[in-house]
Amino acid sequence: MDLFLNRMKTLLGDEYDEFLRFYNGDNFRGLRVNTLKCSADKLRAALGFEFKSTPFCPDGFYIPPEVESLGKHPLHHAGAFYIQEPSATSAVEMLGVERGDYVLDLCAAPGGKSTQIGAKLGGTGLLWSNEIVKSRANILLSNIERMGIHNAVVTNSHPEQLCQSLAGQFDKVLIDAPCSGEGMFRKNSAAQTEWSEEHVKSCAERQLHILNSAKLALKPGGVMVYSTCTFSPEENEGVIKRFLDENPDFTLEDAGVDFGRPAMKHARRIFPMNGGEGHFAARLRKSGSLIRTSCEEKSTESANREVFEFYDSLFVNRPFGENLIIKNNKIIILPKNYIEIKGLPVLRAGIILGENVKNRIEPHHSAFMAAKPSDCARRVELSSDSAEIRAFLHGEEISVPADLKGYAAVCVDGVTCGFGKASGGRLKNKYPKGLRTLK
């Protein structure tokens, strides 16, 4: 740590003492409201504590130090919010996602930035989220599902292979690069243990290689944002300078934000005294004129009448589109703008509507998580402070009105969080076993 602190002293000069004062204080904790499912006002009322906005994202708020165990709250299970270090939301703000964009998040696990992008897309365009490490990719998929994003593709691919396969397909690309993690030292002791100057240098080489892979996936005129959670100039300004020197068709541009502090000409740095644990981000634009891809609903030749009748029995007006396929006994609703590439390890594209089990179709959790309450043909409304929602999340049957029959969404404070099957005044629990709470 002494070597790291000496480097920070050199980097910060007269501000080093202020850095130490914040660095030795409380950690910054934050949450981001998932606007696909909830509003800040609704979440504030349900959680019962006052929100203070962060400077990095309009939907980001600080968690007061005294608040604990938010991950166990029913609305967290429902995907109404994502617990996220405040400055980690800065990179997506600099990416400038617009509705209809095709966006690639290349190093996406555990999913904070991908789900932020998904909320900004609002079900339009396409989100492609990739993670090279399989175990982390599964966590990414779980968060994409929990936050109700139905227009996403989740892959577990090497960045170079992926970007070559998807060359020229994306309006926006985010590279939240693996780094030495200096901004995470305060909450991750393992990052401190692994740190060394040699590790910093090796990270910088890997980051430059990832950037040079990512550029292949970008359309002419498209935008890339490169970000890290480290303070190291070698991994931040140094990588950007080397990339620009090697790629004269890219320019560093102003992202139009004022959080943190300037770095280089238009990049931004965030230190603890700027309100977050630490981040760096730079926005790069590729030369050329951007041509937006038009949205076309794909054919549904592989889906039959029975499948659509099942779809209509669960949801109103087919809220996820009609781009259905049947694969390995699963009924999958692909994103409307799905790009099919053979040979890529796709963990999931779109959502799973249901699965054929013993000559019947069973609904799937992911479809209900992506649905608004008004999308559901039947629903049970519960309060986040009720005994019923605690029992449901624990995997128990709950009482429901006697006239409710069939598969029904379970909603908590107006946000869908799962489903069950109603009969005779009871709801048979279908909440996935791996997600259930312990008493």
NUFITI-189642 format. One record per residue (C-alpha): residue in one letter; chain; x negated, y, z negated. Coordinates in steps of 0.001 Angstrom, whole numbers. Each point is the difference from the previous one (the first is absolute). Layout:
<rs>
<r res="a" chain="A" u="X" v="Y" w="Z"/>
...
</rs>
This chain:
<rs>
<r res="m" chain="A" u="0" v="0" w="0"/>
<r res="d" chain="A" u="-2888" v="2367" w="-629"/>
<r res="l" chain="A" u="-1020" v="-172" w="3662"/>
<r res="f" chain="A" u="3595" v="618" w="1104"/>
<r res="l" chain="A" u="370" v="2995" w="-2343"/>
<r res="n" chain="A" u="-3293" v="1465" w="1202"/>
<r res="r" chain="A" u="1287" v="-235" w="3572"/>
<r res="m" chain="A" u="3218" v="1746" w="-1049"/>
<r res="k" chain="A" u="-2013" v="2756" w="-1666"/>
<r res="t" chain="A" u="-1887" v="570" w="3236"/>
<r res="l" chain="A" u="3237" v="-42" w="1998"/>
<r res="l" chain="A" u="1964" v="2356" w="-2269"/>
<r res="g" chain="A" u="-2656" v="2373" w="-1343"/>
<r res="d" chain="A" u="1624" v="2588" w="-2265"/>
<r res="e" chain="A" u="3276" v="-1937" w="-30"/>
<r res="y" chain="A" u="-1561" v="-3114" w="-1522"/>
<r res="d" chain="A" u="986" v="898" w="-3586"/>
<r res="e" chain="A" u="3606" v="537" w="1056"/>
<r res="f" chain="A" u="-92" v="-3347" w="1812"/>
<r res="l" chain="A" u="-1207" v="-1698" w="-3193"/>
<r res="r" chain="A" u="2751" v="1648" w="-2044"/>
<r res="f" chain="A" u="2697" v="-1455" w="2257"/>
<r res="y" chain="A" u="-1868" v="-3259" w="551"/>
<r res="n" chain="A" u="-59" v="-634" w="-3737"/>
<r res="g" chain="A" u="3675" v="928" w="-422"/>
<r res="d" chain="A" u="3187" v="-1940" w="694"/>
<r res="n" chain="A" u="413" v="-1928" w="3239"/>
<r res="f" chain="A" u="2374" v="1435" w="2576"/>
<r res="r" chain="A" u="3044" v="-2249" w="446"/>
<r res="g" chain="A" u="2674" v="519" w="2588"/>
<r res="l" chain="A" u="2975" v="-1363" w="1868"/>
<r res="r" chain="A" u="1420" v="645" w="3427"/>
<r res="v" chain="A" u="3749" v="-30" w="575"/>
<r res="n" chain="A" u="1015" v="-2344" w="2806"/>
<r res="t" chain="A" u="2279" v="2238" w="2032"/>
<r res="l" chain="A" u="1250" v="-2996" w="1991"/>
<r res="k" chain="A" u="1897" v="-1035" w="-3119"/>
<r res="c" chain="A" u="183" v="2815" w="-2508"/>
<r res="s" chain="A" u="-293" v="3731" w="-638"/>
<r res="a" chain="A" u="-2223" v="1684" w="-2561"/>
<r res="d" chain="A" u="3059" v="1312" w="-1861"/>
<r res="k" chain="A" u="1568" v="-3448" w="-233"/>
<r res="l" chain="A" u="-3273" v="-1544" w="-1177"/>
<r res="r" chain="A" u="-586" v="2763" w="-2553"/>
<r res="a" chain="A" u="3425" v="-583" w="-1498"/>
<r res="a" chain="A" u="-505" v="-3771" w="-170"/>
<r res="l" chain="A" u="-3512" v="26" w="-1445"/>
<r res="g" chain="A" u="790" v="2664" w="-2577"/>
<r res="f" chain="A" u="-3182" v="2056" w="31"/>
<r res="e" chain="A" u="-869" v="3255" w="1701"/>
<r res="f" chain="A" u="-1931" v="-152" w="3255"/>
<r res="k" chain="A" u="-2880" v="2340" w="749"/>
<r res="s" chain="A" u="-837" v="223" w="3688"/>
<r res="t" chain="A" u="-3465" v="-811" w="1258"/>
<r res="p" chain="A" u="-1598" v="2292" w="2608"/>
<r res="f" chain="A" u="-680" v="-2860" w="2410"/>
<r res="c" chain="A" u="3408" v="-1235" w="1151"/>
<r res="p" chain="A" u="3561" v="1403" w="-248"/>
<r res="d" chain="A" u="1258" v="-3322" w="-1373"/>
<r res="g" chain="A" u="-2859" v="-492" w="-2469"/>
<r res="f" chain="A" u="271" v="627" w="-3758"/>
<r res="y" chain="A" u="-2216" v="-369" w="-3049"/>
<r res="i" chain="A" u="904" v="-2604" w="-2602"/>
<r res="p" chain="A" u="-247" v="1461" w="-3538"/>
<r res="p" chain="A" u="-2642" v="-1724" w="-2192"/>
<r res="e" chain="A" u="2595" v="-1259" w="-2476"/>
<r res="v" chain="A" u="2035" v="-1881" w="2656"/>
<r res="e" chain="A" u="-850" v="-3701" w="197"/>
<r res="s" chain="A" u="1139" v="-3196" w="1739"/>
<r res="l" chain="A" u="1591" v="1700" w="3025"/>
<r res="g" chain="A" u="-813" v="-3078" w="2058"/>
<r res="k" chain="A" u="2611" v="-1917" w="-1991"/>
<r res="h" chain="A" u="2784" v="2496" w="677"/>
<r res="p" chain="A" u="2888" v="-1378" w="2105"/>
<r res="l" chain="A" u="-408" v="2844" w="2495"/>
<r res="h" chain="A" u="-3619" v="-1020" w="535"/>
<r res="h" chain="A" u="1226" v="-3504" w="840"/>
<r res="a" chain="A" u="2483" v="1626" w="2375"/>
<r res="g" chain="A" u="-2720" v="1952" w="1808"/>
<r res="a" chain="A" u="1276" v="3445" w="-965"/>
<r res="f" chain="A" u="-3547" v="1129" w="-783"/>
<r res="y" chain="A" u="-3633" v="-1020" w="393"/>
<r res="i" chain="A" u="-2511" v="469" w="-2799"/>
<r res="q" chain="A" u="-2916" v="1725" w="1706"/>
<r res="e" chain="A" u="-3026" v="2032" w="-1065"/>
<r res="p" chain="A" u="987" v="3586" w="895"/>
<r res="s" chain="A" u="-2850" v="930" w="2363"/>
<r res="a" chain="A" u="440" v="-3279" w="1925"/>
<r res="t" chain="A" u="3072" v="1541" w="1665"/>
<r res="s" chain="A" u="-2096" v="2735" w="1641"/>
<r res="a" chain="A" u="-1190" v="-1948" w="3050"/>
<r res="v" chain="A" u="3477" v="-781" w="1348"/>
<r res="e" chain="A" u="968" v="3660" w="-388"/>
<r res="m" chain="A" u="-3006" v="898" w="2159"/>
<r res="l" chain="A" u="1008" v="-2609" w="2598"/>
<r res="g" chain="A" u="3166" v="1994" w="723"/>
<r res="v" chain="A" u="2325" v="-2940" w="672"/>
<r res="e" chain="A" u="3123" v="886" w="1997"/>
<r res="r" chain="A" u="3142" v="-2020" w="625"/>
<r res="g" chain="A" u="-466" v="-2228" w="3038"/>
<r res="d" chain="A" u="-3779" v="-288" w="-376"/>
<r res="y" chain="A" u="-1838" v="-3268" w="516"/>
<r res="v" chain="A" u="-2367" v="-145" w="-2987"/>
<r res="l" chain="A" u="-2787" v="-2437" w="-843"/>
<r res="d" chain="A" u="-1221" v="-285" w="-3604"/>
<r res="l" chain="A" u="-3168" v="-1988" w="569"/>
<r res="c" chain="A" u="-1207" v="-711" w="-3557"/>
<r res="a" chain="A" u="3393" v="-3" w="-1650"/>
<r res="a" chain="A" u="50" v="-2090" w="-3222"/>
<r res="p" chain="A" u="1473" v="292" w="-2535"/>
<r res="g" chain="A" u="2478" v="2152" w="1930"/>
<r res="g" chain="A" u="272" v="3433" w="-1605"/>
<r res="k" chain="A" u="-872" v="1882" w="3174"/>
<r res="s" chain="A" u="1895" v="-2394" w="2305"/>
<r res="t" chain="A" u="3207" v="364" w="-1995"/>
<r res="q" chain="A" u="-487" v="3784" w="-5"/>
<r res="i" chain="A" u="-260" v="-122" w="3804"/>
<r res="g" chain="A" u="3061" v="-2257" w="156"/>
<r res="a" chain="A" u="2042" v="2511" w="-1989"/>
<r res="k" chain="A" u="-1033" v="2808" w="2348"/>
<r res="l" chain="A" u="961" v="-2049" w="3066"/>
<r res="g" chain="A" u="3453" v="-604" w="-1487"/>
<r res="g" chain="A" u="554" v="-3212" w="1950"/>
<r res="t" chain="A" u="-1074" v="1511" w="3345"/>
<r res="g" chain="A" u="-3107" v="-685" w="2056"/>
<r res="l" chain="A" u="-2297" v="-2778" w="-1161"/>
<r res="l" chain="A" u="-2240" v="-583" w="-3005"/>
<r res="w" chain="A" u="-2802" v="-2537" w="450"/>
<r res="s" chain="A" u="-1724" v="-807" w="-3309"/>
<r res="n" chain="A" u="-3143" v="-2114" w="-16"/>
<r res="e" chain="A" u="-2210" v="-1474" w="-2702"/>
<r res="i" chain="A" u="-2995" v="-2255" w="693"/>
<r res="v" chain="A" u="45" v="-1807" w="-3386"/>
<r res="k" chain="A" u="2837" v="-2568" w="-33"/>
<r res="s" chain="A" u="821" v="238" w="-3730"/>
<r res="r" chain="A" u="202" v="3776" w="225"/>
<r res="a" chain="A" u="2054" v="-223" w="3202"/>
<r res="n" chain="A" u="2614" v="-2018" w="-1890"/>
<r res="i" chain="A" u="191" v="2745" w="-2658"/>
<r res="l" chain="A" u="386" v="2543" w="2816"/>
<r res="l" chain="A" u="2878" v="-2012" w="1463"/>
<r res="s" chain="A" u="1699" v="-208" w="-3400"/>
<r res="n" chain="A" u="-127" v="3788" w="-392"/>
<r res="i" chain="A" u="1249" v="616" w="3548"/>
<r res="e" chain="A" u="2951" v="-2265" w="-814"/>
<r res="r" chain="A" u="672" v="1549" w="-3419"/>
<r res="m" chain="A" u="83" v="3497" w="1462"/>
<r res="g" chain="A" u="2543" v="-1046" w="2641"/>
<r res="i" chain="A" u="-1975" v="682" w="3193"/>
<r res="h" chain="A" u="1564" v="-1913" w="2898"/>
<r res="n" chain="A" u="-2018" v="1466" w="2903"/>
<r res="a" chain="A" u="-3407" v="-1309" w="-1143"/>
<r res="v" chain="A" u="-2408" v="-2665" w="1226"/>
<r res="v" chain="A" u="-2443" v="-1442" w="-2548"/>
<r res="t" chain="A" u="-3144" v="-1707" w="1295"/>
<r res="n" chain="A" u="-3063" v="-1623" w="-1524"/>
<r res="s" chain="A" u="-2588" v="745" w="2669"/>
<r res="h" chain="A" u="-3546" v="1266" w="436"/>
<r res="p" chain="A" u="208" v="3710" w="925"/>
<r res="e" chain="A" u="-2065" v="-406" w="3167"/>
<r res="q" chain="A" u="2108" v="-2888" w="1311"/>
<r res="l" chain="A" u="3243" v="1776" w="-875"/>
<r res="c" chain="A" u="-926" v="3312" w="1600"/>
<r res="q" chain="A" u="-1258" v="-1637" w="3165"/>
<r res="s" chain="A" u="3275" v="-1916" w="282"/>
<r res="l" chain="A" u="2057" v="3162" w="-633"/>
<r res="a" chain="A" u="-2120" v="2378" w="2062"/>
<r res="g" chain="A" u="1679" v="3340" w="713"/>
<r res="q" chain="A" u="3299" v="-824" w="-1756"/>
<r res="f" chain="A" u="159" v="2445" w="-2928"/>
<r res="d" chain="A" u="749" v="3700" w="-457"/>
<r res="k" chain="A" u="-1556" v="18" w="-3480"/>
<r res="v" chain="A" u="-2600" v="-2219" w="-1690"/>
<r res="l" chain="A" u="-921" v="40" w="-3682"/>
<r res="i" chain="A" u="-3321" v="-1407" w="-1186"/>
<r res="d" chain="A" u="-84" v="-72" w="-3793"/>
<r res="a" chain="A" u="-3416" v="-1584" w="94"/>
<r res="p" chain="A" u="-1491" v="-2416" w="-2534"/>
<r res="c" chain="A" u="-2465" v="2074" w="-1993"/>
<r res="s" chain="A" u="-2190" v="151" w="-3099"/>
<r res="g" chain="A" u="3072" v="1119" w="-1966"/>
<r res="e" chain="A" u="-1575" v="2783" w="-2051"/>
<r res="g" chain="A" u="3402" v="1629" w="-393"/>
<r res="m" chain="A" u="1275" v="-3201" w="-1648"/>
<r res="f" chain="A" u="-2772" v="-386" w="-2597"/>
<r res="r" chain="A" u="2178" v="1285" w="-2837"/>
<r res="k" chain="A" u="2634" v="-2705" w="406"/>
<r res="n" chain="A" u="-2022" v="-2780" w="1606"/>
<r res="s" chain="A" u="-3068" v="-1133" w="-1892"/>
<r res="a" chain="A" u="-821" v="-2541" w="2740"/>
<r res="a" chain="A" u="-585" v="2862" w="2442"/>
<r res="q" chain="A" u="-2561" v="1452" w="-2403"/>
<r res="t" chain="A" u="-1773" v="-3335" w="-323"/>
<r res="e" chain="A" u="-245" v="-474" w="3769"/>
<r res="w" chain="A" u="-1249" v="3526" w="696"/>
<r res="s" chain="A" u="-3529" v="717" w="1200"/>
<r res="e" chain="A" u="-1598" v="2292" w="2554"/>
<r res="e" chain="A" u="-539" v="-3042" w="2218"/>
<r res="h" chain="A" u="3725" v="-790" w="-246"/>
<r res="v" chain="A" u="820" v="3573" w="1028"/>
<r res="k" chain="A" u="-2202" v="-335" w="3088"/>
<r res="s" chain="A" u="1461" v="-3372" w="979"/>
<r res="c" chain="A" u="3542" v="1400" w="-404"/>
<r res="a" chain="A" u="-864" v="2891" w="2331"/>
<r res="e" chain="A" u="-1165" v="-2413" w="2715"/>
<r res="r" chain="A" u="3159" v="-2090" w="-305"/>
<r res="q" chain="A" u="2203" v="3106" w="12"/>
<r res="l" chain="A" u="-1555" v="1273" w="3231"/>
<r res="h" chain="A" u="553" v="-3395" w="1613"/>
<r res="i" chain="A" u="3683" v="8" w="-1086"/>
<r res="l" chain="A" u="480" v="3524" w="1379"/>
<r res="n" chain="A" u="-1478" v="-1041" w="3337"/>
<r res="s" chain="A" u="2428" v="-2935" w="70"/>
<r res="a" chain="A" u="2985" v="2156" w="-987"/>
<r res="k" chain="A" u="-549" v="2477" w="2835"/>
<r res="l" chain="A" u="856" v="-2745" w="2524"/>
<r res="a" chain="A" u="3592" v="-253" w="-1268"/>
<r res="l" chain="A" u="679" v="3717" w="411"/>
<r res="k" chain="A" u="1783" v="1559" w="2966"/>
<r res="p" chain="A" u="-1615" v="2956" w="1809"/>
<r res="g" chain="A" u="936" v="3097" w="-1992"/>
<r res="g" chain="A" u="690" v="-2074" w="-3106"/>
<r res="v" chain="A" u="-1104" v="654" w="-3576"/>
<r res="m" chain="A" u="-2106" v="-2023" w="-2425"/>
<r res="v" chain="A" u="-458" v="741" w="-3689"/>
<r res="y" chain="A" u="-3024" v="-1463" w="-1743"/>
<r res="s" chain="A" u="153" v="-119" w="-3801"/>
<r res="t" chain="A" u="-1859" v="-1436" w="-2975"/>
<r res="c" chain="A" u="373" v="66" w="-3784"/>
<r res="t" chain="A" u="-3676" v="767" w="-525"/>
<r res="f" chain="A" u="-2037" v="3188" w="-554"/>
<r res="s" chain="A" u="-3089" v="-1167" w="1915"/>
<r res="p" chain="A" u="-974" v="2389" w="2848"/>
<r res="e" chain="A" u="-1570" v="-2920" w="1877"/>
<r res="e" chain="A" u="3394" v="-1732" w="190"/>
<r res="n" chain="A" u="1985" v="3162" w="691"/>
<r res="e" chain="A" u="-1576" v="2907" w="1876"/>
<r res="g" chain="A" u="-2863" v="-2239" w="1134"/>
<r res="v" chain="A" u="2275" v="-2578" w="1644"/>
<r res="i" chain="A" u="2121" v="2676" w="1693"/>
<r res="k" chain="A" u="-3074" v="1806" w="1358"/>
<r res="r" chain="A" u="-1462" v="-3208" w="1397"/>
<r res="f" chain="A" u="3342" v="-957" w="1573"/>
<r res="l" chain="A" u="407" v="3390" w="1668"/>
<r res="d" chain="A" u="-3578" v="-108" w="1281"/>
<r res="e" chain="A" u="676" v="-3390" w="1577"/>
<r res="n" chain="A" u="3507" v="873" w="1275"/>
<r res="p" chain="A" u="94" v="3411" w="1718"/>
<r res="d" chain="A" u="3623" v="-674" w="1056"/>
<r res="f" chain="A" u="1070" v="496" w="-3653"/>
<r res="t" chain="A" u="219" v="3264" w="-1956"/>
<r res="l" chain="A" u="467" v="755" w="-3690"/>
<r res="e" chain="A" u="3144" v="2076" w="-425"/>
<r res="d" chain="A" u="1842" v="1938" w="-2678"/>
<r res="a" chain="A" u="2757" v="-2121" w="-1590"/>
<r res="g" chain="A" u="1830" v="3081" w="-1296"/>
<r res="v" chain="A" u="-256" v="-896" w="-3688"/>
<r res="d" chain="A" u="-1377" v="1999" w="-2903"/>
<r res="f" chain="A" u="-455" v="-2587" w="-2765"/>
<r res="g" chain="A" u="-3428" v="-861" w="-1312"/>
<r res="r" chain="A" u="-2831" v="1965" w="1601"/>
<r res="p" chain="A" u="-1562" v="314" w="3448"/>
<r res="a" chain="A" u="-2697" v="-2410" w="1130"/>
<r res="m" chain="A" u="-1939" v="347" w="3241"/>
<r res="k" chain="A" u="2103" v="2220" w="2261"/>
<r res="h" chain="A" u="3524" v="-1413" w="-441"/>
<r res="a" chain="A" u="-224" v="-3090" w="-2241"/>
<r res="r" chain="A" u="1204" v="48" w="-3614"/>
<r res="r" chain="A" u="-1540" v="-1199" w="-3257"/>
<r res="i" chain="A" u="1843" v="-646" w="-3263"/>
<r res="f" chain="A" u="-1804" v="-144" w="-3346"/>
<r res="p" chain="A" u="1583" v="-569" w="-3426"/>
<r res="m" chain="A" u="100" v="3742" w="-581"/>
<r res="n" chain="A" u="2248" v="209" w="3095"/>
<r res="g" chain="A" u="2675" v="-2172" w="-1609"/>
<r res="g" chain="A" u="-859" v="-3561" w="1054"/>
<r res="e" chain="A" u="-2506" v="-2774" w="-588"/>
<r res="g" chain="A" u="-1798" v="743" w="3255"/>
<r res="h" chain="A" u="476" v="-194" w="3760"/>
<r res="f" chain="A" u="-1486" v="1122" w="3306"/>
<r res="a" chain="A" u="1890" v="269" w="3287"/>
<r res="a" chain="A" u="-760" v="1283" w="3490"/>
<r res="r" chain="A" u="2355" v="330" w="2978"/>
<r res="l" chain="A" u="-1401" v="-842" w="3435"/>
<r res="r" chain="A" u="1669" v="493" w="3376"/>
<r res="k" chain="A" u="-780" v="-1872" w="3175"/>
<r res="s" chain="A" u="-191" v="2051" w="3187"/>
<r res="g" chain="A" u="2799" v="-270" w="2549"/>
<r res="s" chain="A" u="3749" v="546" w="90"/>
<r res="l" chain="A" u="2143" v="-2069" w="-2330"/>
<r res="i" chain="A" u="2877" v="-1852" w="1664"/>
<r res="r" chain="A" u="2574" v="-1281" w="-2486"/>
<r res="t" chain="A" u="1291" v="-3531" w="539"/>
<r res="s" chain="A" u="3726" v="-186" w="646"/>
<r res="c" chain="A" u="2122" v="-2248" w="-2228"/>
<r res="e" chain="A" u="1673" v="-2922" w="1727"/>
<r res="e" chain="A" u="2126" v="-2640" w="-1699"/>
<r res="k" chain="A" u="-1398" v="-3413" w="907"/>
<r res="s" chain="A" u="2100" v="-2895" w="1267"/>
<r res="t" chain="A" u="1549" v="-2556" w="-2348"/>
<r res="e" chain="A" u="146" v="-3003" w="2312"/>
<r res="s" chain="A" u="-1199" v="-2456" w="-2659"/>
<r res="a" chain="A" u="2752" v="947" w="-2475"/>
<r res="n" chain="A" u="3387" v="-1668" w="245"/>
<r res="r" chain="A" u="3529" v="935" w="-986"/>
<r res="e" chain="A" u="-215" v="-1827" w="-3343"/>
<r res="v" chain="A" u="-3040" v="2065" w="-983"/>
<r res="f" chain="A" u="1725" v="3286" w="765"/>
<r res="e" chain="A" u="3091" v="-1100" w="-1904"/>
<r res="f" chain="A" u="-2245" v="-724" w="-2978"/>
<r res="y" chain="A" u="-1649" v="3436" w="391"/>
<r res="d" chain="A" u="3402" v="1696" w="97"/>
<r res="s" chain="A" u="1188" v="-1921" w="-3063"/>
<r res="l" chain="A" u="-2770" v="1596" w="-2080"/>
<r res="f" chain="A" u="-454" v="3499" w="1425"/>
<r res="v" chain="A" u="2057" v="2731" w="1621"/>
<r res="n" chain="A" u="-854" v="1238" w="3513"/>
<r res="r" chain="A" u="-3199" v="-2072" w="284"/>
<r res="p" chain="A" u="-2240" v="2558" w="-1752"/>
<r res="f" chain="A" u="-3330" v="-1550" w="1059"/>
<r res="g" chain="A" u="761" v="-199" w="3712"/>
<r res="e" chain="A" u="545" v="-3081" w="2138"/>
<r res="n" chain="A" u="-3522" v="-1076" w="970"/>
<r res="l" chain="A" u="466" v="-3480" w="-1487"/>
<r res="i" chain="A" u="-2145" v="-3081" w="462"/>
<r res="i" chain="A" u="84" v="-3425" w="-1661"/>
<r res="k" chain="A" u="-3395" v="-1373" w="-991"/>
<r res="n" chain="A" u="-812" v="-2891" w="-2346"/>
<r res="n" chain="A" u="3662" v="-113" w="-1096"/>
<r res="k" chain="A" u="-133" v="3675" w="-977"/>
<r res="i" chain="A" u="2234" v="2662" w="1535"/>
<r res="i" chain="A" u="-2233" v="3020" w="441"/>
<r res="i" chain="A" u="1100" v="3504" w="964"/>
<r res="l" chain="A" u="-3028" v="1521" w="1690"/>
<r res="p" chain="A" u="-656" v="3755" w="32"/>
<r res="k" chain="A" u="1687" v="1606" w="2994"/>
<r res="n" chain="A" u="-3441" v="1081" w="1260"/>
<r res="y" chain="A" u="-1884" v="-3193" w="-782"/>
<r res="i" chain="A" u="-3213" v="-519" w="1977"/>
<r res="e" chain="A" u="-481" v="-3727" w="538"/>
<r res="i" chain="A" u="-3664" v="-1009" w="216"/>
<r res="k" chain="A" u="-897" v="-3679" w="217"/>
<r res="g" chain="A" u="-2720" v="-1289" w="-2316"/>
<r res="l" chain="A" u="338" v="2531" w="-2806"/>
<r res="p" chain="A" u="678" v="-1349" w="-3518"/>
<r res="v" chain="A" u="3384" v="1619" w="-690"/>
<r res="l" chain="A" u="1233" v="-549" w="-3565"/>
<r res="r" chain="A" u="3326" v="1633" w="802"/>
<r res="a" chain="A" u="1556" v="2199" w="2642"/>
<r res="g" chain="A" u="3187" v="1762" w="-1057"/>
<r res="i" chain="A" u="2186" v="-1800" w="-2528"/>
<r res="i" chain="A" u="1324" v="-3504" w="-527"/>
<r res="l" chain="A" u="3786" v="-9" w="227"/>
<r res="g" chain="A" u="396" v="-3621" w="-1061"/>
<r res="e" chain="A" u="-1303" v="-3529" w="177"/>
<r res="n" chain="A" u="1539" v="-3243" w="1193"/>
<r res="v" chain="A" u="185" v="-2337" w="-3001"/>
<r res="k" chain="A" u="1791" v="-3363" w="204"/>
<r res="n" chain="A" u="2276" v="1010" w="2887"/>
<r res="r" chain="A" u="940" v="3351" w="-1490"/>
<r res="i" chain="A" u="-1493" v="3488" w="93"/>
<r res="e" chain="A" u="-1249" v="1461" w="-3291"/>
<r res="p" chain="A" u="-509" v="3792" w="-170"/>
<r res="h" chain="A" u="-3486" v="1316" w="-731"/>
<r res="h" chain="A" u="-1069" v="2480" w="-2692"/>
<r res="s" chain="A" u="-1824" v="2261" w="2487"/>
<r res="a" chain="A" u="3191" v="854" w="1900"/>
<r res="f" chain="A" u="1796" v="1206" w="-3113"/>
<r res="m" chain="A" u="-3051" v="1976" w="-1160"/>
<r res="a" chain="A" u="28" v="1896" w="3301"/>
<r res="a" chain="A" u="3742" v="740" w="-210"/>
<r res="k" chain="A" u="1703" v="3021" w="-1468"/>
<r res="p" chain="A" u="2998" v="-791" w="-2224"/>
<r res="s" chain="A" u="2311" v="1334" w="2721"/>
<r res="d" chain="A" u="-1528" v="-2479" w="2486"/>
<r res="c" chain="A" u="1128" v="-2978" w="-2080"/>
<r res="a" chain="A" u="3320" v="-1737" w="556"/>
<r res="r" chain="A" u="285" v="-733" w="-3737"/>
<r res="r" chain="A" u="-1901" v="1362" w="-2958"/>
<r res="v" chain="A" u="-207" v="42" w="-3774"/>
<r res="e" chain="A" u="-889" v="3336" w="-1604"/>
<r res="l" chain="A" u="-2024" v="-97" w="-3243"/>
<r res="s" chain="A" u="-1641" v="2626" w="-2200"/>
<r res="s" chain="A" u="-3762" v="-64" w="-590"/>
<r res="d" chain="A" u="568" v="-6" w="-3766"/>
<r res="s" chain="A" u="2520" v="-2864" w="55"/>
<r res="a" chain="A" u="-426" v="-3494" w="-1395"/>
<r res="e" chain="A" u="1297" v="-1354" w="3315"/>
<r res="i" chain="A" u="-2884" v="1337" w="2079"/>
<r res="r" chain="A" u="-2521" v="-1327" w="-2499"/>
<r res="a" chain="A" u="1668" v="-3415" w="191"/>
<r res="f" chain="A" u="53" v="109" w="3811"/>
<r res="l" chain="A" u="-3718" v="873" w="246"/>
<r res="h" chain="A" u="-713" v="-2824" w="-2425"/>
<r res="g" chain="A" u="1738" v="-2439" w="2360"/>
<r res="e" chain="A" u="3245" v="-540" w="-1897"/>
<r res="e" chain="A" u="3571" v="-180" w="1264"/>
<r res="i" chain="A" u="2095" v="3076" w="-759"/>
<r res="s" chain="A" u="3722" v="734" w="-214"/>
<r res="v" chain="A" u="1653" v="1708" w="2990"/>
<r res="p" chain="A" u="3620" v="821" w="928"/>
<r res="a" chain="A" u="2036" v="-3146" w="634"/>
<r res="d" chain="A" u="1060" v="1176" w="3461"/>
<r res="l" chain="A" u="-3613" v="359" w="1214"/>
<r res="k" chain="A" u="-933" v="-2985" w="2158"/>
<r res="g" chain="A" u="-3024" v="-828" w="2124"/>
<r res="y" chain="A" u="-3456" v="1480" w="298"/>
<r res="a" chain="A" u="-232" v="3445" w="-1591"/>
<r res="a" chain="A" u="-2718" v="2593" w="-453"/>
<r res="v" chain="A" u="-1000" v="901" w="-3539"/>
<r res="c" chain="A" u="-553" v="3747" w="-363"/>
<r res="v" chain="A" u="-1554" v="1864" w="-2918"/>
<r res="d" chain="A" u="863" v="3694" w="-321"/>
<r res="g" chain="A" u="1002" v="-39" w="3666"/>
<r res="v" chain="A" u="-3156" v="-1746" w="1287"/>
<r res="t" chain="A" u="42" v="-3577" w="1314"/>
<r res="c" chain="A" u="-2281" v="-2372" w="-1872"/>
<r res="g" chain="A" u="1079" v="-3478" w="1104"/>
<r res="f" chain="A" u="3031" v="-2189" w="505"/>
<r res="g" chain="A" u="1992" v="-2914" w="-1336"/>
<r res="k" chain="A" u="2983" v="-2170" w="901"/>
<r res="a" chain="A" u="3300" v="791" w="-1705"/>
<r res="s" chain="A" u="2639" v="-2548" w="-871"/>
<r res="g" chain="A" u="2526" v="-320" w="-2835"/>
<r res="g" chain="A" u="-1121" v="3185" w="-1758"/>
<r res="r" chain="A" u="-3698" v="-1022" w="-90"/>
<r res="l" chain="A" u="-2940" v="1027" w="2173"/>
<r res="k" chain="A" u="-2488" v="-2773" w="711"/>
<r res="n" chain="A" u="-3424" v="1605" w="-140"/>
<r res="k" chain="A" u="-2098" v="157" w="3188"/>
<r res="y" chain="A" u="-2753" v="2285" w="-1306"/>
<r res="p" chain="A" u="-3344" v="-1604" w="1047"/>
<r res="k" chain="A" u="-1627" v="-2009" w="-2761"/>
<r res="g" chain="A" u="-3402" v="1598" w="547"/>
<r res="l" chain="A" u="1434" v="3464" w="-672"/>
<r res="r" chain="A" u="2052" v="-766" w="-3108"/>
<r res="t" chain="A" u="-775" v="1690" w="-3295"/>
<r res="l" chain="A" u="-1017" v="-1723" w="-3206"/>
<r res="k" chain="A" u="1943" v="625" w="-3197"/>
</rs>
